[in-house]
Each structure stands twice: as structure tokens, then as C-alpha cells.
Amino acid sequence: MKIKFIDITTFCGISSEAEHFYAKAARPGYAADMVAFDIGTTFDTCSRDYSGEDLRFFPTREQAEKYAEKDHPSYLVRTIGEEELNKRRQWLIEDLLEDGTIRFPSVLDIVKTARGKYPDALLYFTFCGSHKEFLKRFCFNKKEHIDPEIEALILGPYIKK
């Protein structure tokens, strides 16, 4: 069974302008060592290891336009001019559509992206290094039942049918 460790972070609640989530998958050997030998490494350290891989979100055109507006807001017209601002936004939109971004609009988008990238793996998510925090914040509905969409995405091929 393949297991993929993915840590999610955000600056939401810390920075007033923050609205995105970030995800990094642990390097496979590093994660396996952590599980096999229980070397006292936290999931945060495992996922944030420099050789880990940032997951990328590929926005729709509409989402890319919103990212471009946030990155190049209208008030810049006064300093760089309307024509230059429009050029920069168009470049950014095309880059986002082609290369994606490490900024995810939601945790559900991270889970969907991870499932698409690792279709055969059991996905193990942490939030700022804590699996318990991930479950508490993102998996359960108000009645303390796990969200079926999240469950199906995380378990993927391992879910009982």
C-alpha cells in the first residue's frame, strides 16, 4: 500500500490578507523512514523537508483572473499605467493557467489535487504537522460525521464499496 504524507499550511487567521492554503508532500524515503523507525520526526518536519514537493493548483480562467487582480490590484494604475497593468495581469493569467500556483483556494482543492496526482495512494494529511488538527478542522461536519466527499477522496481505491 502506498501512503502519501501531505502537510497543509495557511496564513489565514495570522495575516489579515491571507486567504490561501499551501500543501507539501513528503519525500517518499523520508516518510517511510519516519514510519518504519519512529525516529521522533514530526509529520511537519517530514512534510516540510526541503526535498518535499509542493502541490500545485491549476485554476480555471476565472480563478486565474482573481489571482491576477489580487497580485496586481487596480490601484497600481497610478504608478505603472493601465496598459502596463493589463499586460502584467495577462502574463500572470497565462502563467497560472499553464504552470499553476502553490496557492490553493480551499483544503478541498488540495485533497482533490492530491487524489489526482497520487491516484493509487492512501492519502495522510496533516494541518501544520497535526493529523488530529486536519481531521478536526476539515473532515467533520457539524454533527461530527466525516464528510463523505472528503472520505472518498482521501481513501480513494482503499474505500469499501
Secondary structure, DSSP 8 states (H G I E B T S, - for coil): --EEEEEEEE-BTTBTT---EEEEE--HHHHHHHHHH--S--HHHHHHSTTSEE--B---HHHHHHHHHHHS-GGGHHHH-HHHHHHHHHHHHHHHHHH-BS-BS-HHHHHHHHHHHSTTSEEEEEETTBHHHHIIIIIB-TTS-B-HHHHHHHHGGGS--
